[in-house]
Amino acid sequence: MEVVTEISTPDRRVDIQLYNSTPNDIELVFKHFKSPGFKEFQVGEFHDMI
């Protein structure tokens, strides 16, 4: 999985959508965004009802 590297400062909200992800993928995103100073993370799971 490739994590976006252009986002480096926590001055704005960042929304990331993962499809078919694993808990390890989510942890990788958390680790990536903790280092520049992001402190609040929310995880939601949505199921398409089509």
C-alpha positions in Angstrom: 0.0 0.0 0.0 1.3 3.4 -0.9 0.7 6.2 1.6 0.3 9.8 0.5 3.6 11.6 1.3 2.6 15.1 0.2 0.6 15.8 3.4 3.1 16.8 6.0 1.5 19.2 8.4 -1.7 18.8 10.5 -3.1 22.2 9.7 -6.1 20.8 7.9 -8.5 17.9 8.0 -7.4 14.9 5.9 -9.9 12.3 4.8 -8.5 9.0 3.5 -10.6 6.2 2.0 -9.3 2.7 1.9 -11.0 -0.1 0.0 -10.6 -3.7 0.9 -8.1 -2.7 3.6 -6.8 -4.7 6.6 -6.2 -3.6 10.1 -2.5 -3.5 9.2 -3.2 -1.0 6.5 -5.1 1.3 8.9 -2.2 1.1 11.4 0.2 2.0 8.7 -1.8 5.2 7.9 -1.9 6.1 11.6 1.9 5.7 12.0 2.5 7.8 8.8 0.3 10.7 10.1 1.4 10.6 13.7 5.0 11.6 12.9 4.1 15.1 11.5 1.8 15.8 14.4 -1.7 14.6 13.6 -3.3 13.6 16.9 -7.0 12.8 16.2 -8.0 9.8 14.2 -11.5 8.4 13.4 -12.2 5.2 11.6 -15.5 4.4 10.0 -16.7 1.3 8.2 -19.3 1.7 5.4 -21.0 -1.0 3.5 -22.5 -0.3 0.0 -26.2 -1.2 0.0 -26.5 -1.4 -3.8 
